[in-house]
Amino acid sequence: MAKFIFVTGGVVSGLGKGITSASLGMLMKARGLRTTNIKIDPYLNYDAGTMNPYQHGEVFVLDDGGEVDLDLGNYERFLDTSLSFGHNITTGKVYSAVIEKERKGEYLGATVQVIPHITNEIKGRIRRLARDYDVVVVEIGGTVGDIESMPFLEAARQMQIEEGRENVAFVHVTYVPKLKVVGEQKTKPTQHSVKELRSLGIQPDAIVARSEDPLEESARMKISLFTNVPDEAVISAYDVEDTYEVPLMLEKEGLARYITKRLGLPEREPDLDAWRAMVETYKSLTDTVEIAVVGKYVKLSDSYLSIKEALKHSSVANGVKVRIRWIEAEELEKHGVKLLEGVDGIIVPGGFGARGTEGKMMAARYARENDIPFLGICFGFQLTVVEFARNVLGLKGAHSTEIDPQTPHPVVDLMPEQRDLDRLGGTMRLGAYPVHIKPNTMARALYGKEIVYERHRHRWEVNPDYIDEFEKAGLVFSGVAGDDGRRMEILELPDRRYFIATQFHPEFKSRPMNPAPVFRGLVKAAKERKYGG
C-alpha cells in the first residue's frame, strides 16, 4: 500500500512549495523507496499549454507530450525520473472528466456535486498513479484559503480517513517574516494559516517554515505550541544560495526522518553522496563564463527555468560557473548588438509569436559572424535558418510563414498535411520523438549515439524544398526526425567553434548529474574561448 504525503502552502504564494515537494520526494527515493510526485494546479485551464509564461513561468513538456506546470520539471530533475501527463492534475481536467461522465449517464441520474463527484475524481486520479509506488508526494498548488483549492484539500482530508492516518501525512509550507522594526521573526501569519487549514479538517504533521535566516528557537517553540505540531517537526527552511542545497538542508533539519517515522516506513540512511558532491562542486567554482539568453520573456526568468537549470548542470560538468546575461530581444532591436559585447556564448530560446524575432536573428547573426559559441532552441532554431537564408543565401524577405504568411521565401513552413487543419493544437508536435543523428558531425560527437529521443513543442518546420540550397552554402542538418525524414532536427556550422541549433527542447531532459549534451558542449566551448584549451 502506498503512503501519501500532501504538501500545502500558506500565507503567500511563491514560497518554494515545489522545491520542498521535489526535495521531499528525492529524500524518500534516496532511502530506497519507490517514490513519485504529483502536482495539483487549481486553475481551470485543462493544462499549462495555452498559458503565457509571464503568468505562470515556463511550460514544461513531458515525454508523452503533456504540457504541464514548471514544478514537474523540478520533480524530474530532483528525482532523476520521467513523469506522465497524469502527474499534473488541474481543475480543468477534473471538471472535464466529471462532466463527460455525467453526459454519458455514468452517475445514474444523480445530482452531480463537488462532494462526492469532484472529490472522488480527484482521489481516483491520485490513487491510479500510486499503484506502483511506496510513497507519493502530492503538492496542492495555491495558498490555503483560496476558493479554487478547496475541493483538492477536501479530497486530501477524505483520503486520510479512507487510507488510514498511518498512510497519509500533511506537510504545510508557510512563511515566517522578520520585521526590521522589531528585529524578530513573527509567527502569527503561520498560526493563522494553520488555523485556516485546521478549520478544513486538516492537522499538519510537519511545518516547513520559510524564512530569510535560520528559524530562531523561540519562533520554533511558539509555532509548535500554537499549531499542535511537535517541535522536531517544525522545520527551518531558510534561504540558500542554490535550490539544489534544499534537500540537504531539509535532511539536516530532519523532515524526511520525521515523516518516515510518522508513516511507519523503514528508517534508512539516505544515499546523498553524489548529490552532496554535485552541490559542493557547484559552490566551489571560481572561474566564470557569461552566456547571453536573448528571449522575449526575460523579465520573468522562470519563463526559462529549464534553460537556467541546464546551464547549471553544465557548469558542474565543465568546472566553470555560468553567469546569465538576460537580454530582451526587443531591446536588441532598439539598441543593437552592443548589448552582446563581451559574452562568451549566446542562447536564442523558444517562444511563439512575432515579437522580438528580428532581435533573435540579430543575436544568431552576431554569433555566426564573430564565432561566438551559439545554441538555438526550437523557434531559435527556425530563426537561425531564416537568418542564414537572408544573410548568407541572399534570399531577401525570407521568413517563417508563422510570422509572414506572404514571404517570398518560406524557408520555415507548415508541412503540406498540416495546412488545412483549423485547430492549431491539431498540428502541434508535442513530446518525445526519435532524432536520427548523422555520423561525423558535431551533434554525433556530443550525443555519442545515432538515435536519441528528445522533447518537442512546435508546429512549423524547416521547408524541405530549401535543404539542398542551405547545405551547399555550408549549413549542415546533422539531425533529422527518425519518424519522418523530411523534418530537420539539428543544424550546425562545422567551420565555427560551436554553432548548433535544435528543433527540440534539450533543456527538458537535462539532469543535475547528466547535463543535456548540447548545453554541456556550449559551456565547454564558452570556457575554451575565454580561458583557452
Secondary structure, 3 states (H helix, E strand, C coil): CCEEEEEEECCCCCCCHHHHHHHHHHHHHCCCCCEEEEEEECCCCCCCCCCCHHHHCCCEECCCCCEECCHHHHHHHHHCCCCCHHHEEEHHHHHHHHHHHHHCCCCCCCCCCHHHHHHHHHHHHHHHHHCCCCEEEEEECCCCCCHHHHHHHHHHHHHHHHHCHHHEEEEEEEECCEECCCCEECCHHHHHHHHHHHHCCCCCCEEEEEECCCCCHHHHHHHHHHHCCCHHHEEEEECCCCHHHHHHHHHHHCHHHHHHHHCCCCCCCCCCHHHHHHHHHHHHCCCEEEEEEEECCCCCHHHHHHHHHHHHHHHHHHCCEEEEEEEEHHHHHHHCHHHHCCCCEEEECCCCCCCCHHHHHHHHHHHHHHCCCEEEECHHHHHHHHHHHHHCCCCCCCEECCCCCCCCCEEEECCHHHCCCCCHHHHCEEEEEEEEECCCCHHHHHHCCCEEEEEEEECCEECHHHHHHHHHCCCEEEEEECCCCCCEEEEECCCCCCEEEECCCHHHHCECCECCHHHHHHHHHHHHHHHCC
